[in-house]
């Protein structure tokens, strides 16, 4: 749990640290990539780390991940340019991904099947704590010292965790037979395919238009390499991703459901603060605080689901159905928000969604670990986490495209012709870029500030409706996870 907290904090702390880093280093045009680079590399490395831990032992992979994360934290904290910060954040993400998948897979090493739910509940609590503590710690560090110390503080914690795991984590027994060979071709194919697709999805609509040759070319290339990767894995003696685990119905159902929940969760986390800031007029700090109920809900959902799985004998299928239903209900309820919606009601919707997400994460991870052979626990756990991360990337891309397209169309629908004719050439494009942060008093319209304020008000109305549309998309995707959960039929638990 200490290692998991270290990796989770490494990702959540950047939200309050990056503005200060940008002010120091410059490079605002690459602002998002300081976070995106971590996400891309951590997602890519998960299947590799999980499988290598199955073959060579969880302990050694844990130590490698913590060492890489700690070293990268030093480099990030000492970065002298934005390009260095992005590159070192990518290295930090590699260590974080190794830690993440092995910390969750460790329950399969250390606990019998009937107790794994409890440990996954603890993991959910750690994620929730890191989500809240990361921005707070980052803000305190930035206010009191230099932003680089937000990463340098990882060093003493990382060294302590490294020493503890090196001393106490069980050493695996050497399996009989020949030593497994590393699937170099499979690793190369997985890295190229995953990074191509994730970079394309992250850059689309941000760095390049969705229809640009850069985005389309990367997607096509990534999908082509994915086909080649699967052909390599089907013939490999020791595949980095054993494709036969997907013949297990529980694994297939679980990774599919986690992809859909990741789609909804990451899209919600991105756009909920935007709704409250742009539509209801809260401050940036207040809008960010509206994410607290999601984190609280995830902690409650994961802990409750874990305890029910471990102690009460509630079936995995029943918990999967109830959790996915709560997540979908919460997200669909968000689509009914208006500028007049009360804070208490909005917080209740967000909390319900968070509880559902936390429950889903626990139940599907436990279901997978309890049905695959112990030799494949790392690979199967990595598959679940990998699909959630990929789903999150796809969700942000799709819901972002919905918001952009629907804002534009709704704005043109509601804007009166008397105001539309006053807009100067290129004004619509600048409005789409500036969006909710546009200062209406700075608009130069023929009828002055009053007309500009009216236009801004219509735009806010259009944005609110577009965000509601995006929440509907997320809710429908989560509802599809309910149908997937109906197919869950866990097999006999492994020892």
Buried (B, 14 or more C-beta within 10 A) or exposed (E): BBBBBBBBBBBBBBBBBBBBBBEBBEBEEBBBBBBBBBBBBBBBBBBBBBBBBBBBBBBBBBBBBBBBBBBBBBBBBEBEEBEBBBBBBBBBBBBBBBBBBBBBBBBBBEBEBBBBBBBBBBBBBBBBBBBBBBBEBBBEBBEEEEBBBBBBBBBEBBEEBBEEBEEEBEEBEEEEEEEBEBBEBBBBBBBBBBBBBBBBBBBBBBBBEBEBEBBBEBBBBBEEBBEEBBEBBEEBEBBBBBEEBEEBBBBBBBBBBBBBBBBBBBBBBBBBBBBBBBBBEBEEEBBBBBBBBBBBBBBBBBBBBBBBBBEEEBEBBEBBBBBBBBBBBBBBBBBEBEEEBEEEEBBBBBBBBBBBBBBBBBBBBBBBBBBBBEEBBBBBBBBBBBBBBBBBBBBBBBBBBBBBBBBBBBBEEEBEEEBEEBBEEEBBEEBBEBBBEBEBEEBEBEEEEEBBBBBBEBBBBBBBBBBBBBBBBBBBBBBBBBEBBEBBEBEEBBE
